[in-house]
Amino acid sequence: MERQTRLQALSAFLKAKRASILPESIGFASGTRRRTPGLRREEVAQLAGVSTTWYTWLEQGRDIRMSTSVLEQIANALQLTIDERKYLYALAMEAGSGAIVQKEEPLEISPSLQKILDELRFCPTIITDRRFFIVGWNEAAAHVFLDFEQIPAEQRNMIRLLFTRKELQRLAVNWEHFTRGYLAILRVYYGQYVEDGWYDRFIGEMKSVHPDFEALWEQSEVKTAPEVLIEFRHAKAGKMLFHLTSLQVHGDSDLRCSIYTPAADSTTENKLKKLLERK
């Protein structure tokens, strides 16, 4: 990611976080003269103990000198989470992982990881790389989501599929909420791998081709592993409830395992068993 691009991403992030904080929640009067939601720039500067001019330049994406201690003060003022703080540092200090840029061709998973996938028989599970290309899945995932085998490997990107495949858009009852979870993780990678230009190209392409993407991207949070309850309306099985757990697979490939566990107080697992019996 080029420096100017990172600074622009940093600018957008700071503005979004500032707008999300209610003034009265931290002792500022809400008033009627506020033209924009959230805190004013001078209020963030006051909380962080920096000059309004310096913070304004930072939020404008100017190429200025930043120290870790001042960034920590900004993070405290904006009430950033741990994931959001890492994202802030990655964009502001070029503090990425320093890892080698991922090769263009999709990665492959090991036989042992495939064995784990197969053992999760009644938990639809998808494994993606850090660019969200699907590199592994089990039979349950193919029945609940899509038959990924029928999609060419170079097109098997989970985020792109969420915007292009009607089946996935109909599947999730709250498609926007479902999609934001993936975009929250994408933001983490976007900040972490500052040297990989693929992310800028991909985000630019998605914005130009899919109008819904830009709004959801700007609204997305920064989270490494959202844990949420997802409601699906499956074409054959009807209502299904899953708890989504996202796990990092340690190793050089930086793979992520998304496991959809049937909600214990629902009939989802029985419905899933019937789906698998129909094969």
C-alpha positions in Angstrom: 0.0 0.0 0.0 1.5 3.3 -1.0 2.0 5.9 1.7 -0.5 8.4 0.3 -3.1 5.6 0.1 -2.5 4.6 3.7 -2.8 8.2 4.8 -6.1 8.5 3.0 -7.3 5.3 4.7 -6.2 6.6 8.0 -8.1 9.9 7.4 -11.3 8.0 6.6 -10.9 5.8 9.7 -10.3 8.7 12.1 -13.3 10.6 10.8 -15.6 7.6 11.1 -14.4 6.9 14.7 -14.8 10.5 15.7 -18.3 10.6 14.3 -19.3 7.5 16.2 -18.7 8.9 19.7 -21.6 10.7 21.4 -20.3 13.9 22.9 -22.3 13.6 26.1 -20.9 10.1 26.7 -17.5 11.7 27.6 -18.7 14.9 29.2 -19.1 17.3 26.3 -22.4 19.1 25.8 -24.4 17.8 22.8 -25.8 21.2 22.0 -27.8 22.3 18.9 -25.0 23.9 17.0 -23.2 20.7 16.0 -23.3 20.4 12.3 -21.9 16.9 12.2 -22.4 13.8 14.4 -19.9 12.8 17.1 -17.0 14.8 18.4 -15.4 17.9 16.9 -11.8 17.8 15.9 -10.8 20.2 18.7 -12.5 18.0 21.2 -10.5 14.9 20.1 -7.4 17.1 20.2 -8.2 18.2 23.7 -8.8 14.6 24.9 -5.6 13.5 23.3 -3.5 16.4 24.6 -2.4 17.5 21.2 -2.9 20.7 19.2 -6.1 21.1 17.1 -3.9 22.0 14.1 -1.8 18.8 14.4 -4.8 16.6 14.8 -6.6 18.3 11.9 -3.5 17.7 9.7 -3.5 14.0 10.9 -7.2 13.6 10.0 -6.7 15.3 6.7 -4.2 12.6 5.7 -1.1 14.9 5.7 2.3 13.4 5.8 3.3 14.6 9.2 5.6 13.2 12.0 3.9 10.8 14.4 5.1 9.0 17.5 3.8 5.9 19.1 3.0 7.8 22.3 0.9 10.4 20.5 -0.9 7.7 18.5 -1.7 6.0 21.8 -3.2 9.2 23.1 -5.3 9.5 19.9 -6.4 5.9 20.3 -7.5 6.5 23.9 -9.4 9.7 22.9 -11.3 7.8 20.2 -11.9 4.8 22.5 -10.4 2.3 20.1 -10.5 -1.4 20.6 -7.3 -3.6 20.5 -8.0 -4.5 16.8 -8.7 -0.8 16.0 -5.4 0.3 17.7 -3.4 -2.2 15.6 -5.1 -0.9 12.5 -4.3 2.7 13.5 -0.6 1.9 14.0 -0.4 -0.1 10.7 -1.7 2.8 8.7 0.1 5.6 10.6 3.5 4.0 11.2 3.6 1.5 8.3 3.7 -1.2 11.0 2.6 -4.1 8.9 3.7 -7.7 9.3 6.6 -7.3 6.9 5.5 -10.7 5.5 6.2 -11.6 1.9 3.4 -10.6 -0.4 1.1 -13.5 -1.1 1.4 -15.2 -4.5 -1.4 -14.6 -7.0 -2.5 -18.2 -7.2 -4.9 -19.5 -4.5 -3.2 -21.4 -1.7 -3.8 -25.1 -0.9 -4.5 -26.6 2.5 -2.7 -29.5 4.0 -4.2 -33.0 4.2 -4.3 -32.8 8.0 -6.4 -29.6 7.8 -8.7 -31.2 5.3 -9.1 -34.0 7.7 -10.3 -31.5 10.4 -12.7 -30.0 7.9 -14.2 -33.4 7.2 -14.6 -34.2 10.9 -16.7 -31.1 11.4 -19.5 -32.9 9.6 -22.4 -31.0 11.0 -20.7 -27.6 11.2 -20.4 -25.9 7.8 -16.8 -24.7 7.7 -14.9 -22.6 5.2 -11.2 -21.9 5.1 -10.0 -18.7 3.4 -6.6 -17.1 2.8 -5.9 -13.5 3.9 -7.3 -12.2 0.6 -10.6 -14.2 1.3 -10.1 -16.7 -1.5 -11.8 -20.0 -0.4 -9.1 -22.7 -0.2 -11.1 -25.3 1.6 -14.6 -26.3 2.8 -16.5 -29.3 3.9 -19.6 -31.0 2.6 -21.9 -29.2 5.1 -20.7 -25.8 3.7 -21.3 -26.9 0.2 -24.9 -27.7 1.1 -25.6 -24.6 3.1 -23.7 -22.0 1.0 -22.7 -23.0 -2.5 -21.1 -25.9 -4.3 -17.8 -24.2 -4.4 -16.4 -26.9 -6.6 -18.4 -25.6 -9.5 -16.7 -22.1 -9.2 -13.3 -21.6 -10.8 -10.6 -21.2 -8.1 -9.7 -17.7 -9.3 -13.3 -16.6 -8.8 -13.7 -18.3 -5.4 -13.4 -15.1 -3.3 -15.8 -15.1 -0.4 -16.3 -11.3 -0.3 -16.8 -11.1 -4.1 -19.3 -14.0 -4.0 -21.3 -12.2 -1.3 -21.9 -9.4 -3.8 -22.3 -11.4 -7.0 -24.2 -14.6 -6.0 -27.9 -14.1 -5.4 -28.0 -17.4 -3.5 -25.8 -15.9 -0.8 -27.7 -12.6 -0.7 -31.0 -14.5 -0.1 -29.4 -16.9 2.4 -28.6 -14.5 5.2 -31.6 -12.9 6.7 -29.6 -9.8 7.5 -27.2 -9.9 4.5 -25.7 -6.5 5.4 -24.8 -7.5 8.9 -23.4 -10.8 7.6 -21.3 -9.0 5.0 -20.0 -6.4 7.5 -18.5 -9.2 9.6 -16.3 -10.3 6.6 -15.4 -6.7 5.8 -14.3 -6.1 9.4 -11.7 -8.8 9.0 -10.7 -7.5 5.6 -10.0 -4.2 7.3 -7.6 -5.9 9.6 -5.7 -7.5 6.7 -5.8 -4.2 4.8 -3.9 -2.5 7.6 -1.6 -5.4 8.4 -0.3 -6.1 5.0 0.7 -2.6 4.0 3.1 -3.8 1.3 0.5 -5.8 -0.7 -1.1 -3.6 -3.4 -3.8 -6.3 -4.1 -6.0 -4.9 -1.4 -6.2 -1.4 -2.9 -6.9 -3.0 -6.4 -9.6 -5.3 -5.0 -11.3 -2.6 -2.9 -11.2 -0.2 -5.9 -12.7 -2.9 -8.2 -15.5 -3.8 -5.7 -16.4 -0.1 -5.3 -16.7 0.5 -9.0 -18.6 -2.7 -9.8 -20.8 -3.0 -6.7 -22.4 0.2 -5.4 -23.4 -1.5 -2.1 -19.8 -2.3 -1.3 -18.6 1.3 -0.8 -21.3 2.1 1.8 -20.7 -1.1 3.7 -17.0 -0.7 3.5 -17.1 2.8 5.0 -19.4 1.5 7.8 -17.4 -1.6 8.6 -15.5 -2.0 11.9 -12.1 -3.5 12.5 -12.3 -6.9 14.1 -10.0 -10.0 13.9 -12.7 -12.5 14.9 -16.3 -11.5 15.1 -18.4 -14.0 16.9 -22.1 -13.6 16.0 -25.4 -15.5 15.7 -26.4 -15.7 12.1 -29.9 -16.5 10.8 -30.1 -18.2 7.4 -33.2 -18.8 5.3 -32.1 -21.9 3.3 -34.0 -22.6 0.1 -34.5 -26.3 1.1 -34.1 -26.4 4.9 -35.8 -23.1 5.9 -34.7 -21.2 9.0 -31.3 -22.1 10.3 -29.4 -20.5 13.2 -25.6 -20.7 13.4 -22.9 -19.3 15.8 -20.0 -18.1 13.7 -16.6 -18.6 15.1 -13.5 -17.4 13.2 -10.2 -19.0 14.0 -6.7 -18.2 12.7 -4.7 -21.1 11.4 -1.1 -20.5 12.6 1.6 -20.9 9.9 3.1 -19.1 7.0 -0.1 -19.2 4.9 -2.2 -17.0 7.3 -5.4 -19.0 6.8 -8.7 -18.4 8.5 -11.2 -21.0 9.5 -14.9 -19.9 9.7 -17.0 -22.4 11.6 -20.7 -22.2 11.6 -21.9 -24.2 14.6 -25.7 -25.0 14.8 -27.4 -23.1 17.6 -28.0 -25.6 20.5 -31.6 -24.4 21.1 -32.7 -24.8 17.5 -33.5 -27.5 15.0 -30.7 -26.5 12.7 -28.5 -29.6 13.2 -31.4 -31.9 12.4 -32.2 -29.9 9.3 -28.5 -30.0 8.2 -28.5 -33.8 8.7 -31.5 -34.1 6.4 -29.8 -31.9 3.8 -26.7 -34.2 3.8 -28.9 -37.3 3.5 -30.4 -36.0 0.3 -27.1 -36.2 -1.6 
